[in-house]
Amino acid sequence: MMKHRNLLAGVLRMAVIFTAVAFVTSGVVAVGEDAKTALAKIGTDKGICVVLGAEQPSLVTGLAQGSELTIYFQSPDAREVAGVRTAAEAAGLLGTRVFVDQGDFDAIHLADNLADAVLVSAAAGDGADREEILRVLHPEGKALLGDRTLVKPFPEGIDRWDHPYHSPNNNPQSTDQLARAPYLTQFLADPKFSPMPEQTVAAAGRIFKAFGHIAHRANQNVMLNKLLGINGYNGTTLWQRDLPAGFMIHRNTMIATPETLYLADDESCKLIDAKTGETTGEIVIPDGLGDGPVWKWMALQDGVLYALVGGKEINVAVVPSSNPALGHWPWGMWQGHDYKDPKTNFGFGRTMVAIDTKTKKILWSHNEDDYLDARGLCMQDDRIYVYSPDKSLGCLDATSGKTVWKTSDAKLLAAIGPNARAQHYVTGYATSAYIKCNDRFLFFSGPQRARTVAVSAKDGKLLWQHTQGNLQLVLRDDAIYAAGPGDTGVKLDYETGDVIGRLPVRRACTRATGSVDSIFYRTTGGTVRIDVAANSAHHVAPMRPPCQDGVIISDGLLYWGPWMCGCQLAFYGHICLAPAGEFDFRPGTDDSRLEMGPGDPTSVEPLAVQAGDWPVYRGNNGRSSVSTVAAPRSIQKQWTYKPTASIRPTAPVTAGGLIFVGDHSGAVRAIGPDGKVKWQARTGGAIYFPPAVAEGRVYVGSADGRVYALEATTGRLLWRFRAAPADRWISVYDKLISTWPVAGGVVVDNGVVYAAAGIAHYDGTHVYALDAVTGKVKWYNDSSGTVSEQFSSGVSLQGSLYLADGELRFLGGNVHQTARYDLATGKCLNEPNRSVMSQHRTAFYPYYPNYGKYISLHRPMGKGRSLDYAASYEGSQHSQLALFAPMPRGAQPTQATDRPTDRRRPAPKRPTIWQAKAGRVYNSFIVAPKTLITAGRTAFDPAAPSFLAAVDLGDGTDIWYELRRARAAIKQEAPPEPQLPALTQFSQVR
């Protein structure tokens, strides 16, 4: 009986909703006066607030309840830490809005420049170090130390990305002196996906993103025609507002300053408060000036706003999507992108104006007979360069609006050539600018161009031509860096146009950009970073530059995303990297990593593990989901344990009559045969994968970067080991975790605990074998983040750990689909990737739980038969569960796997013995003798009913079937969050 109960409890996986509970905080929360006073002094209700010590836990909970702040609490006092955790858990905030860690006040466990505020309580006293407080504060952030208030200043050497192409000259080259390699992840944040088009500017630690009118996938719908103001240091969305429908935003009509965002459309230029998103004023083009009030292009310099204005354009329709997949553009000539008529084309106008931003008065205006193309306008110092396709190229004096020179030279216009159609994954977007300048040259290159053309800025004379035109230019002092599709990328000499170097492969259309020491552009799977000084190429594998922005460099940081498509990526979203400075990526291990709990770790109460128990995730260390226990022919519900808060639990494991489960608040619980909690223990961060039980001990990996060993019968801490190379927490989708979380769970085998810590290869990936009794290191590997020294690419921890063929394995990110380590030595067995390209994909559950719900199955069943179910990694494609007959003689076997790999597609047609009922999608399996136990949903829909069923392996019929009714569907654009599961135990009906 117990064997069957344990077996069936094990089938319930975190993403399976069979019996669910929704936690909602109701009523008015009373916020203490101390919290109200602190919030008033902080001056912000969004972002990250650090609290060092607290006389009363109510301060921490009150700060969260009285604002939208994420609270990070730290204290060296274990009792104080426990008290704050208890209070936060009771308030339903632990692991969602409140994060608690133990540590001395002189070393705050957060990344540099992450926090909006720091509160130092009297309990912290003089233990809080002023320099340490300033380190974790971002510029403009405040620290409250009793009666004193510290405000962190902006550092010297930073640069803004205040125009869409960095500056009015359209040269995407930053002068920021701080944003230098190497890097560490600063944050991963929402939104994850972007409709088309996208436009980004940045200034003073704030990022402004405008999202357009076309969604090609359903996950982009929620951002259609939205404008976001984002904290550039921790990714917090500060405000959001609607953009006018019908106006195509991919043009130079957005400019950021520390105080004001200038955003122009078909009516006016709005002046938007950078901190709040509120409109503080607007600039309207007077009636009778030019062809109309529509803003086509603009630039800001020395308090003067320069603009091209004109008549009404094609009014584009908002295009939502119902396609549930992750990505890819169906390239085409979208509405208006064919540029048929200059009178109504996007960004075409005949009137230039200069406006005083203080008085809003027009300083001068200049009219042209022919239409100017905003894609062919740029500005350097006191010169504005204007281009009318096939008609003329000119230069205006920015102080007066008068023509400096104008040419219609036939040879020049022929060299520039007609505008091509673009709108192709190689050529790029028809809306992209194709002109750049510095103080000596104008360059025509990029989408629409058949060749690259250099023109004298002095007089408009043609200087030279390069045979390739579809090049993304970055103008640096030493050369023109021209990233081209395929192997066409080159470095060009300014004076002659001669090729003086070659660049690695650029994949398709994405814009190239430059930092002070690097050039960034897209490759096949990830980002190429050219180290300019060393003339070498490096691979940033998990993410690629967003289609229409490229990598943005501002305020000492680098930004990727969000994504319009679903290419070979591990990261989706708005992602920031910070300079690592002198950080030691491989510090080695020392005694400080291992902390012992109370009592003797070698002596624990025995736990009577039975043969049919389910002590680890998916039943065994191979994660095969196979059990030798016969499944019951019918069941009945015995008890249900409901979570007490809105925290995601892990799947359960069972051993010795107990059920063990972790959750995202960091709790580990043992539940007894009666469904009641026997004990509870806490880690410092989220637990993403189930505990592992062995020899009377429970082991878990935590997002605080540590491995924990607990006594199975009591929950007593035996030891904890810091697998992370440092205590450095960051913001990951509004949750605080270590830069090196133990996110893939642990594996215990023959007295050894195997664990891995990390997120991205460039941060470092740290893999360990620990003695299961003492926690001491048997071996460690801290080098597999850079398997290829030449290209700086390697393993990113992107999957749960398992054992196979004498190896420790997990999904390794984009470059290495499966990371492999020798069990005896820890040697990484992956061969270096000898290029700046990759081809694998992941959507790792801890960071993308909506894309980690479904599980594939491939189980040989003897006599050539196999049991198969394939779910794509993001869950939008599913095959029917089926038992396949042997392959016909001479046919090639199906290459299938039960790992959540990157390119799972329904298997080729094979003879079938049976197929399960159509429409079902599966979260969990147990392959038992003669029976397959399944759990999942009745359809690919978060609101669909969930089920638990036993399937006869002989003919595919249901032996029994338990259905939970669907909750009422909620009409909304974003996919609904699934209700959190309750743990239900069933017993066999005799």
ABEGO torsion letter per residue (X at the ends): XAAAAAAAAAABBAABBABBBBBBBBEBBBBBAAAAAAAAAAGBABEBBBBBEBABAAAAAAAAAABABBBBBBBABAAAAAAAAAAAAAAGABGAABBBBBEBAABBABBBGABABBBBBAAAEAABBAAAAAAABBBGBBBBBEABBBBBBBBBGBBBBABAAGBAAGBBBBABAABBOBBBBABBBOBABBBOBBBBBBBGGBBBBBBBABBABAAAAAABGBBBBBBAAAGBBABBBBBBBGBBABBBABBBBAABBBBBBAABBBBBBAAAGBBAEBBBBBBGBEAEABBABBBBBGGBBBBBBBBBBBBBBBBBBABABABEBBBBBBBGAAGABAAABBGBBABBBBBBAAAGBBABBBBBABBBBAAABBBBEABBBBBBBGABBBBBBAAAGBBABBBABAAAAAAAEBBBAEGBAAAEBAABBABBBBAABBBBBEBGBABBBBBBAAAGBBABBBABABBBBBBBAABBBBBBBEAABBBBBAAAGBBABBBBBBBEABBBBBBAABBBBBBBGEBBBBBAAAGBBBBBAABBBBAAAEBBBBGGBBBBOBBABBBBBABBEBBBBBBAEABBABAEBBAAABBBBBEBAABBBBBBBBAABBABBGGBAAGAGBBABBBBABBBBABBBBBABBBBBBBBBBBGGBBBBBBAAGBBBBBBAAGBBABBBBBABBBABBBBBBGGBBBBBBAAGBBBBBBAAAGBBABBBBABABBBBBBBGGBBBBABBBAAEBBBBGGBBBBBBEABAAAEBBBBBBBAAAGBBABBBAAAABABAAAGBBBBBABBBBBBGGBBBBBAEAABABBBBBAAAGBBABBBBABABBABBBBBAAABAAAAABBBBBBBAEGGBBBBBBBBAAGABBBBBBBBBBBBBGBBBBBBBABBBABBBBBBBBBBABBBBBGBBBABBBBBBGBBBBBEBABBBAABBBBBBBBBAAAGBBABBBBBBBBBBBBBABBBBBBBBBBBBBBBBX
